[in-house]
Each structure stands twice: as C-alpha cells, then as structure tokens.
Amino acid sequence: MFRKLDEIEETFIDLEKELSQPEIFNDQERYRNATKSHADLGEIVRVYREYKQLSQDLEDNRELARDEDADIREMAKLEIAEIEPKLPELEEQLKLLMLPKDPLDDKNIILEIRAGTGGDEAALFAADLFRMYSRFAEENGWKVEVMSESESGAGGLKEVIANISGDKVYSKLKYESGTHRVQRVPATESQGRIHTSACTVAILPEAEEVDVNIRNEDLRIDVFRASGPGGQSVNTTDSAVRITHVPTGLVVSCQDEKSQLKNKVKAMKVLRSRLLQAEQEKAHAEEAAARKSQVGSGDRSERIRTYNFPQGRVTDHRINLTLYKLDQVMEGDINELIDSLIAHYQSEALQQQAEQ
C-alpha cells in the first residue's frame, strides 16, 4: 500500500509543477484535466503526509525515550502515548481513500419517486419523501428542478421526477434507491388503525451526451396537448412531449413547460439517465455473477427502509439501523442515515479488497 501511496504523492507533485507553468493556461482542456486530477489526489496526499510526519515523530520520540535525562524521557513517553492511537486511524483512512472511486460520484442526479401500494396514502407519502429530499438538498446548497409530476386527488404525488444538481450529489444519495415503506394512521382513518403504504425511489446519475450514445433513428417523438386542472392552466398548444427509445421500449413524457423545446430537452435528460442506469445495472449484474455478491446494488424492488410514525422511528433494513428521530428525518435531516450507509458499503468494499 505504501509503495502505491508514494507513487500517488509523486504524481501529485508532478501535477503541481505542471499547474505552475504559465503555458498550461493556453490549453484549457489540459488545464481542466490537471486541475481535476490534482483536486482528486489532494485529500489522500494530505492524509499520507500527516501519516508520514506522525510516523517520523514517533520514531524520534522513541529515540528520546532512551535519553539520559529523566524529564526528556517523560516528555517522549507522553508524546508516544498521544501519537500511537492516531496512526491506525490514519492508516484506515488511507485504505478508504485508496478504494476505487465510483466514476459516477461527482454527477448530478435524476430523482424519481412513485407511489406504490396504499392508494392516496402512498401518494401523500411520496410527497413527504420529495419534501424530505428537497430539504436535504437545500441544506447541502443543491438545486432542485421538478421535471415532471403527477398529483393525486388528495394532495399527494402519484409520481415526481426532479433533477438535483450540486457538489457530489450522486455520491450522497445513490443508496436511496429502493422501496420505502410507511406505517401511520391516515387522516381519513376514523378507527385509528395503522396503514402500511409504500413508495419506490430511484436515484439515477444524470447522463451527459458523451455518457450515452442515442441515435436519432432509435427515437420516436410524439407531441400532444398538455393536460391541466382547467381554466388558464390548460395548454392550448401541442407542447407536451413523449419520447420512446425504440430499442429498449423506454418511454419518457414531459409536459411541465409551455415550450415544446424545453419539454423535449427535459425528457431527453431523463431518457439519457435511465439508459445510463440500465447500462450500469447490466454491468453490475455481470460483475455480481462473476463474484457472487454485489455491493450497493440499489435494487428498486428491495424494501430498504421503514418510516413508523406511531413509534417515531425510521429503520434502514440493510444495515439494521433504527433512529428515533422521525420528525427530524422527514424535515431532511438524513445525514446519519446516509453517513452510516456510506460507511457500511465502504467497509464491505474493504473486506472484498482484502479477500482479493
């Protein structure tokens, strides 16, 4: 591991030299690539240098612990006692930083929430989940743009699709894909009985045109008049767009904008992301078949979390984590859930790396 870390530090130093050359600004692509590589390696180099410095300090203090002066020996022993516990922690941190990075981690996402079993109550919960993720995005300084939504009669959401953009959005939310179950007493329930409903959440990395090759001849594009609640809201032109990707049968519709062009741009963004997700799932499935296990599959059919309102608790079934802070969670305070999931899957990845 340390030989590899030395190589990483050498690469980092070379990048610093390259970035200090004035002529690099004449080649913007080279400058962007060098800047990104330098930033990517910065954290691991910082931790490695701290590790090396502490290791040197430890050696120096062990030498001083054999000094003839009793005061110096005592000071050295205190320093040793302070340094020794830090080194294993830094070593573990370095192992995590050296794990292969998910190339999608820096991407924005397409968030899709759909009401499942439970009728109006499921639709209300879908709206609650969208609010939860919107609040979390707001706390992180991310931008949320609704791309498509279908409301239920009771004020809930049958479906909502949104684009969330910002710093490393996918890395934070990628483990949220799956079935989210809610247990609570609906407002319409006169007997006070607890009902169980469910919603599915899909987190798709936003795909750029370079990520997915879509041929124009593989697309069927239909335009139609957007539906609305009536009055001035009804669109009087054929601005709604439905795009069908013929080879896969994927269909995406968008009617939120009054402009047909804007609806088409949004629909294509969702289509690209769904196709990228399909490619990723296929690659993961092939990898899983080869090694018989798959880390962080994000399988949508999997029940991943239960939100129990009568008991004020939320439980993530993948990591057996239960928190009795449901009110805060529904207000977007999901950091503890997300950090625990990331730590869990990093631990599994470390174990796999060790086995290999």
N, C-alpha and C positions, 0 to 999 in steps of 0.2 A: 504493500500500500504506500509506503513512504517513498519508494522509488518513483511511483506514479505521481505522488504529490510534488516531488522535486521537478518532474517534467512539467507539471501544471504551472509551477511557480516560474520556471524558465520561460514558458510560453507567455505568461502574464508580463514578465519583464520585457520580452521582445515586443509585445503589443504596446507597452508604454513608450518604448523607443520609437516605434512606428508612428504612434499618435503625436509624438513631439516633433515630427518632421513637417515643416510648412507645406511641402508639396502634396501631402495627403489630402488637403482640402480641395485640390484640383480634381480629385476623383471621388465624387460623393458616395458612390456605391462602396468603394474600398473603405472610405471613412466610416460609413454606417456599419459595415461588417466588423471592422476593427473595434469600433466603439461598443457594439453589442457583445462581441467576444470578451472584451476587457471587463465589461459590467458583469457578464455571466461568471467569470472566474474570480471576481473581486472578493466575494464572501469566503470562498474556500481558501484563497491565498491569505486573507486576513486571519482566519482561524488557524491555519497551518503555521503562520509566523508567530502567532501567540503561543501555540503548542511548542514550537522550537525554542522560543525565548524562555518559557517556563521550564522546559527540559534542561536548558543550559543553567538557569538559576538553581535548579535542583542539584545538578552536579557540583556547582560552585559551593552551595551550602553544605553538601555532604563533605566536601574537602575542608570547609571551615569548621565542621563539627568535630574534626580531629585536631583542631588548633590547641596550642598550649594554654591560651587564655580562656579561663572558665566563662567569662562574660560573652566572648565571641562564640564559644561552643553553644551557650544557652540561646543566643540570638539565632544561630544557624538552625538549631532544633525547632524553634518556633516557626522559622521560615519554611522548613521542610514540612512541618505539620500542616501548614497553610497551602503549600503547593501540591503535595501528593494527591489529595482528593480531586483537584482540578484537572489533572492530566487524563484520567479515564473518561471524564465528562467531555473533554475536548476531542479525545480520540473517537468517542461515539458520535459526536457532532460531525467529525470529518468523514466518518463512514456514511452518514446520512447524506452529506453534501456530495459524496462521490457516487451515489446511486445514479443510474442512467436517468436523465431528465425526460419527462413526458414532453415530446415536441409540441404538444397542443396547449401546455400550461399557460402560455402567455396570451392565448386567444380570448376574444370576447365570446359570448355565448348566445344561443337562441334558447330561451326558456319556454317550455310547453307544459301547461297544466290542464288536465282534463278531468272532469267529474266522472266518477265511476259508479259503483253500486251505491244506492242510497237516495236517488232522485234529487229533490230540491235541497235536502240537507247536504248531499255531496257537492252540489253546485255552490252552496254557501261556504262550505269548507274550502273549495277551490279558490273562491275569492279571498278567504282568510289566508291561504297559503301564498297567494300572489302578493297580498299586502305584506306578509312576513318577509318574503324575499325582496320586495321593493324597499322596505325599511332597512334591511341588511345592506342592500346596495347603496342606499343613501348614506348610511354610516361609513361606508368604505369610499365614498366620493365617486361612485359609479353612476352612469347614466342609464335610465330605463326608458325604452321606447316601445310602446304597445304596437304590435304589428297586425294583430287580428284578435278579436274577442267575440264571443257569443254569450249573451246574457240569458239567464233563466228568469222565469216569471217572478220568482221570489226575491230577486235582487242579487242572486248569486251569479256564478260564471260556469256555463257548460264547458267552455274552453277559452283559454287565453294563450296567446303566443307573443312573446316580447323579446326584444334584443337588449341585452345588458352589456355595456361596454365600459372598459376601465382597465386598471392595472391588474393583470393576472387573474381575471375573473374565473376562467375555467379551472385553474388550479385550486381555487377555493370551493367551487360549487359542483365539481364533477362527481362527487359521491352522493349527490342528492337525487339522482335518477332512481326511480322505483315507485312502489305503491305506498302511499301514505294513508294510514287508517286513522279515523277519528271516532271517539266514543264520547257522546254527550247527549243531553236531553234537548231535542229540538224545541224551538219556540212554539211550534204548533202542537206539541205533545201535552195533552191535558192530564194524563195519568202519571206524568213524571218518569216515564220509562226511558232508559238509556238506549239510544240507537247507535248502530255501528255503520259508518259510511266509509267510502274510500275515494281517493283521487290518485291519478298517476302523474308523476313529474318526470319530464325528460330534459336533460341538460345536453345540448348539442354544441360542440365547438363551432364558432362561426367560421364558415369556409370562405376563403378568397377564391377568385377565379383561377389562380395558379394551383390551388389545392385540388380542385375537381375539374376534370375536363368534361364539359357538357356540349355536345354537338347540337347546333340549331335544328338539324333534321330529326333529332330524337325528341323534340318538344312539340306538344300540341297546345296552342294558346287560345283560350276562349274568353270572350268578353261578354259581360251581362250587366244588367241594371242592378245596382246595389239595393238590398232591402233595408228598410228602416222603420222606425216606430210610427211614421206618418208625419203629415204637415211638412214643414220646410226641410226636415231631415231626410226625406226620401230623395235619392239621387235621380235626377231626370235624364241622365245620360248613361251610356254603357261604359262606366268607368271601372267596374269590378272586374278582376282578372282571375282566371283559373288556368293554371299551368299543369299539364300532365307530362311526366317523363315516361315516354312510351316503353323503353326497355325494362324499367323496373315497376311501372304502374303507379309510381308515387304521384299524388295529386296535391297541389297547394293552391289555396284560394286566398285572395286578399281584397277587401273592399273598404278599408278604413279611410283611405284618402279619396278626395274628389277627383284627383288626377289619375287617369288610366296608367300613365307612365310611372308615377310614384308607386302605384299598386303593383305594377309589374316588377319594379326594382325590389320591392319588399318581398314579393312572392319568390323571386329568383334567389334572394338571400336565404330564405328558409329552405328552398329546394336544395341549394348547394350544401347547406349544413346537414340536411337529412341524408344526402348522398354520401357526404364525408363520414357521417356516423355509421352508415351501413358498411362502408369500406373498413372502418375501424373495428366494427363488431365482427366482420368476417375474418380480419387479421387476428383479432383476439381469440376467436374460436379455433382457428388453425393452430395458434400458439398453445392454447389450452389443451387441445387434443394431443399435442406433442409432449407436454409436461404434466398433463392430467390435472392441472389446477389453474385457476385464473384469478389474479388479484384485481379487485376493483372492477368487476365486470359491469356494474351499474345496470344489471338486468332489470328492465321495466316491470317484469311480471313478479319480481321479488317484493314481498312485503318488508319494507325496510324500517318503518317507524310507526309508532302508535302514539296518538295525542289523546290522553284521557282527561277530559275536563272535570268530571266529578272529583277525581283524586288530585287534580292539578299537576299531573306528571306527563312527561314525554319520555318514551323509551325507544332507543335505537337497537333493533334486534340483532344487527350484525356484530355489534361489539358489547352487547349486554350492558349498555349504559342507560341508567334512569336518572332523570333530573326532575326535582320537584320545584320547577320554576316555569310552569307552562305559560303564565301570563307574560313573562318577560320574553320567552321564546316566540310567542305569537306577535310580539312587538318588534321582532327582528333580531333579538339577542341570541343568535345561534352559534356564536364563536366557540363555545365549549364543545358543542356537538361536532362542529367542523374540525376543530383542532384535534379532538380525540380520534376522529375518523382518519385524518391525515397521519397521525402518529401510529395508528393501528396498521394501516396499509404500508407505511414505511418500515415498520417492524417486520411485517410479512416479507417484504421485498429484501430486507437484510438477511432474513433467515434463508430465503431462497438463494441469495448470492453466496452465503456461507456453504450451503449444500452443494452448489455447483462448483 
